[in-house]
Amino acid sequence: MRRSTPLAITATAITLPFPCQTYYYSPDGEALYCSSMDGVLKIEFRPLRSTLIPGSNALGALSLAIAAHQGNLVISGARKQGGREERGIFELNPLTGESRMLALNDKPETANWAESGWHDLAVSPDGKKAAAMRQKLLEVIDLTDGSVGALSPDLELGTWSPDGKWLAALVWKKGHTVLMDAATLTPQRILRMSDADWSPDSPYLLGVKTSFLCGPYAGTFEATNIDTGKAVTIKSSNCKVNRATSDWVSSKIVPE
């Protein structure tokens, strides 16, 4: 990736066929996915366009992730099939619209769907594991056999590094990020607080630094080096970050 100045390009707008509830970045940084009960849209940046993912309207998406190894969507939610509803984690082929269950959600359904279902879903680069929150616990789900294991109750929001070596999770109460060995899930390093958004080449975690100088609703991006623990402030984002979601995008979408 070539270096480019963050937030230094002109904003553009696109009309969508329905309102989106949540947004997710593709692993290659060249597209954005948004979901609602009406389905999942893929928003490509260059050229700017949106496309409804086939089969997504049959899956009520609570959370989703994009499998880097083959580009399929991994969706936590409910699927209507044969007159009945199944709850769990599903894999959706965006080309054919076909879906299959990867893990069954066996928790009793509550009035608040978000409490009984998996949310903040993340998938490992090889597509074999997922990390997600369910009933206030961070769990790791084996997508090959559907087995589930819970991690420490202090941990939240787990994300896998693109090189497959790490699982990062947040400890909100203590204000830091924990790096775990992806194979053993044992803690290895403690870093400053971040958003657990990995850079595409894995050495950095993106976060937002708040300051009273920015006011109550804005902040500044900073990237923490996982080897040194040092943070680099992204100066062009100073007091400009007021976001519902944030992540890394490819320099390929930035006009020359």
Beta strands, then each sheet from edge to edge (+ up, - down):
strand 1: 22-25
strand 2: 31-36
strand 3: 39-45
strand 4: 48-52
strand 5: 59-66
strand 6: 73-81
strand 7: 84-92
strand 8: 99-104
strand 9: 119-123
strand 10: 129-134
strand 11: 137-142
strand 12: 148-150
strand 13: 156-160
strand 14: 166-171
strand 15: 176-181
strand 16: 187-192
strand 17: 197-198
strand 18: 204-210
strand 19: 219-225
strand 20: 231-233
sheet 1: 1+ 2- 3+ 4-
sheet 2: 5+ 6- 7+ 8-
sheet 3: 9+ 10- 11+ 12-
sheet 4: 13+ 14- 15+ 16-
sheet 5: 17+ 18- 19+ 20-
end
